[in-house]
Amino acid sequence: MKKEKEDEITEWLGKRGRTTLNFTMAKQLAAESPDHWYIALQGSKGYIVGKMTMTKYSARHILVDQDGNPMYFLTADAAKRFLISELNVKNPHVFSV
């Protein structure tokens, strides 16, 4: 049986012995790949930050805190400021409904 190809971020994390996209890993990934980062509204919880992949969607694509929970931002602007100032991601895509 053919093994399904992992998505790019899961492979990237796996090569570094990690399973989640915490701040430290996000900073490294953004330095190597500053494109295709996004901001998305997550219901009433706020906005999340993640990295798009061409293969599939995974919870590993979402920035998490030290406890492994998604990091939420009150506004899309706050998330964008975070991406610009902390990860040096200049043009994140904002998904809105």
C-alpha distance (Angstrom), angle and dihedral (degrees) to the residues before:
residue distance angle dihedral
M1 . . .
K2 3.80 . .
K3 3.82 115.1 .
E4 3.80 114.2 -125.6
K5 3.79 112.9 -113.0
E6 3.78 113.5 -108.7
D7 3.77 118.9 -123.5
E8 3.79 117.8 -100.6
I9 3.79 96.8 -104.3
T10 3.80 94.7 48.0
E11 3.81 89.0 50.7
W12 3.82 91.2 46.6
L13 3.81 91.8 50.6
G14 3.81 92.4 44.0
K15 3.80 92.0 54.9
R16 3.80 87.2 56.7
G17 3.80 95.2 45.8
R18 3.81 94.4 -108.5
T19 3.77 135.0 122.0
T20 3.81 102.6 -171.0
L21 3.78 136.1 52.5
N22 3.79 99.8 -122.0
F23 3.80 123.1 167.5
T24 3.81 95.0 -87.9
M25 3.80 92.7 50.1
A26 3.81 92.4 42.5
K27 3.80 89.9 53.9
Q28 3.81 90.8 52.3
L29 3.80 93.1 44.9
A30 3.81 92.2 47.8
A31 3.81 90.4 51.3
E32 3.82 89.4 54.4
S33 3.80 97.0 36.0
P34 3.83 115.2 19.2
D35 3.81 95.1 168.3
H36 3.81 130.5 86.1
W37 3.79 98.5 33.0
Y38 3.78 115.6 144.5
I39 3.78 144.9 -167.2
A40 3.81 119.4 -145.5
L41 3.78 135.4 178.4
Q42 3.80 110.9 -115.0
G43 3.80 101.9 -161.0
S44 3.79 115.8 -90.1
K45 3.83 92.2 -25.4
G46 3.79 94.4 79.6
Y47 3.78 136.1 -115.5
I48 3.80 126.3 -30.6
V49 3.78 129.8 -157.1
G50 3.78 122.4 -137.4
K51 3.78 146.8 156.5
M52 3.80 121.0 -114.4
T53 3.77 122.1 -132.2
M54 3.77 131.2 -167.4
T55 3.81 95.8 -136.1
K56 3.80 107.7 53.8
Y57 3.78 145.2 -39.8
S58 3.79 119.2 -93.7
A59 3.79 135.5 171.1
R60 3.80 84.7 -120.3
H61 3.80 88.4 73.7
I62 3.81 92.1 68.0
L63 3.80 123.0 88.4
V64 3.81 110.2 -114.3
D65 3.79 135.1 -168.4
Q66 3.82 126.3 -119.3
D67 3.83 90.2 -80.0
G68 3.80 92.8 53.7
N69 3.81 94.6 -107.2
P70 3.81 121.2 131.9
M71 3.79 113.8 -92.4
Y72 3.79 109.8 -122.3
F73 3.79 127.7 -157.7
L74 3.81 123.5 -160.0
T75 3.80 93.8 -133.7
A76 3.78 138.8 17.7
D77 3.82 87.4 -118.2
A78 3.81 91.2 56.7
A79 3.81 90.1 50.8
K80 3.80 90.7 47.6
R81 3.81 92.2 50.0
F82 3.82 88.4 50.5
L83 3.80 92.7 51.2
I84 3.80 92.5 47.6
S85 3.79 98.4 44.0
E86 3.81 102.1 33.3
L87 3.81 104.2 30.6
N88 3.81 100.2 23.9
V89 3.81 90.4 -125.8
K90 3.78 104.2 153.3
N91 3.80 103.6 -174.7
P92 3.81 113.9 31.4
H93 3.78 116.8 174.2
V94 3.80 114.7 -120.0
F95 3.78 114.9 -147.3
S96 3.79 112.4 -156.4
V97 3.77 132.2 174.9
